[in-house]
Amino acid sequence: MLPPYNNTNGNTEVQKQQLWTAIVQAKQDGLSNEEIVENVQEALPDAMVFYAETVLKQIDFRAKLSRPVVEFNLEFLFQVIYESVIAGTNDEEILSICAEHCTLNQYEFVRYALEYIHLNRMPSQWEQNNVYQKMIEIVSISPIESLFEYIESIKNIYLKQIGYKVVQENLYNLFLSNKGTGYFTDLANKSRDNFIKNYCCRTAVLVARATGKPLDLKVTGNGSILLKEPKYLDSEIANNKIASSNILTMGQAGKLLVDTLEDFNINAKYVDAKNGPTFNRIRVKLGRGVSYKKVEDIGNDLVQQLGEELGLKVAPMVSVVPGGVVFDIPRLDRQFAYFRDYFSFEGEPDIYSVSIPGGVDVDGTYVEIPLYSDNVTHILGGGRTRGGKSQFEKAAILYLVRRYPPSVVRLALSDVKRVTFCKFDGLPHLVAPVARDAASTANLLDYLVEEMELRYQEFERHSSIETIAQYNSRFAPDCIMPRVICLIDECFDLLSDDNYCDRIETALMKLLAKAGGAGIHVLLYTQRPDKNVIDPLIRSNFPAKTAFVTTRPEDSCIILGDDKDKRAVYLLGYGDFLYKTTEVLRLQALYVADDEDPEYFQQLLLEAKNQNDPYTAWKSGLDFDEFVASLYGESNDNGKSKATTATKTKQSKTDFEGSFSFKVQLDEEARNSIMNLYQKGYQLDEIVRAVFNLSRQDGRSYKKFRNVVEEFLNNLKGGGENDI
């Protein structure tokens, strides 16, 4: 490869030029950098070897700059990265390949995409089990602090949830082993994870309650926990001092707020203030002619102006109320509203007025959500992680199963995350096992659609009955038609599933349109209320909304159904939410505390399973397992397809959604209409809607006609027969 080395003439530049030419030729011949360097080391001195390595780096650099650059579609790029991560490709290899083929901006996108995928992807069941076993192994051979470190090293939020559950179980065992409060506060100081810190502190509080020793915790600037000496006061004196202190503080805060508004040329007058568990509310009266728009987005200015005086770290929410405008100032000493503090479950339930827990308003008043009200019926909810959705959902389920027997309330649950509702499996209130994927959720919703139709058939048998309320008013308590509450968590994942999206959407549209009158209520929740995934027709059919804290203002607008209502972005998380029907209330959701006090939680579940049920429930005769078998032609143990009488009757009377037995025949008029619309540029869906008056809401009937029209048009394009 190289010319013989000759340094007698001392002309180093000539040698370098010869070496450059030889290296270029070697690269063209296909030799690798390592092979070239080995040849140089054998033939030339060290100085020339260093020069050769420099030349190779320059050639590689020029090659990278001169390579063709491809602009990839970002959605395609994200999908490829996601599939690579799922397949087990490590980050370094993905980044190396993308650095070779992507632009600089796309490479930066890849880095953020990798971080997002690792954080938010749903791990497989195998991976979840593997991580769980790893955690169990750690705590079995090492102190619990080692588990803390392992959890802190995990990026994925779902795997972290598994870790938090293991931490709670072990903290409870340590609590039972009579560890002192100092032990748990020391554990809190050893963890950098705020959730683990909170779990340790809560356990310390439980120890203090059990031992009768008052405990006062103080969080320092670096997040560590300190014990403060408790102050003992006469209860009456203490209450008076606290009350007078709050009034004085809020009065001063109100005056300061009004003075600051004046500095922004906003004339206002202080009215009053209220103390809530999550925030303090200051109400002011704007001057005549002052528009609300002038104060609507002033929150960040108040943080800048009054952050130190009022302890503002985030912008306060600003809202219109009758007679004024309110500013919700977050409390530094925020309080939780515990589920167990609001319910005793004594006495007989009101079987005519089924409701779920809402939360606590700024006055400290408990607010319930009446499912029997025409202003509620169905509920759409959403918000980011740690917003409090799961606690709200668990509180609703726990209240329903403990307050009402199965003859009054039935549940249909879907949880693709598999961590929120799984603890409710086995309850007698469930119409089917908790759905854990899109397929089982689609089956569950199809079942509810059929149940809804059978209920309306029952109403038809009795004159003047149109709703479940009228039915129960006439026949209860001898016979009660139970209300069915369908609670779906993470609907974004379901509606993004290409295989089951259409089935789920169609069933949801039918249920939202008329299931409320039949006593079937849909509660739909998601972390990502994407307007392109959740159909506007679905969103518009929810009369009630529950918006938890959102990351983006547009998410707030989508959940609340108002293009201008961005208030959910100013919520504080952890159960702070907006409840919207005919008006908007800001509430603090009830905290079930199944992690802090698992004995109480398990006790309620046990009572729900064993509670007395003195009522007789109306039954449609529709069994879930038999319905699914009948719908898809599946076989039971005897090899025969099972179907209920109600299902068979309805299928004989109507064109049931699961049947494709009917045949579409296009007459001459239909063909001419289709050809005319196609020639005018109409799309396939528009042609089906115009000619046959069918849309996606009509489910499989729509698909059948759409396929026939598509085949007819394909035959036209291909010059085939017009007949189908």
Secondary structure, DSSP 8 states (H G I E B T S, - for coil): -------SS--HHHHHHHHHHHHHHHHHTT--HHHHHHHHHHHS-HHHHHHHHHHHHHHHHHHHHHS------HHHHHHHHHHHHHHT--HHHHHHHHHHHS-HHHHHHHHHHHHHHHHH----HHHHHHHHHHHHHHHHHS-HHHHHHHHHH---HHHHHHHHHHHHHHHHHHHHTT--HHHHHHHHHH---HHHHHHHHHHHHHHHHHHT---EEEE-TTS-EEEE------HHHHHHHHHHHHHHHHHHHHHHHHHHHHHTT--EEEEEEEE-SSEEEEEEEE-TT--THHHHT-HHHHHHHHHHHHT-SS--EEEEETTEEEEEEE-TT----BGGGT----S---TTS-EEEEEE-TTS-EEEEETTSTTTSSEEEE--TTSSHHHHHHHHHHHHHHHS-TTTEEEEEEETTSSSSGGGTT-TTBSSS-B-SHHHHHHHHHHHHHHHHHHHHHHHTSTT--SHHHHHHHHTTTSB--EEEEEEE-HHHHHT-TTTHHHHHHHHHHHHHHTGGGTEEEEEEES---TTTS-HHHHHT-SEEEEE--SSHHHHHHHHT-TT--GGGG--STTEEEEESSSEEEEE--B--TTT-HHHHHHHHHHHHH----S-B------HHHHHHHHHT---TTS-----HHHHHHHHHS--TT---------HHHHHHHHHHHHTT--HHHHHHHHH---GGGTHHHHHHHHHHHHHHHHHHHT--S--
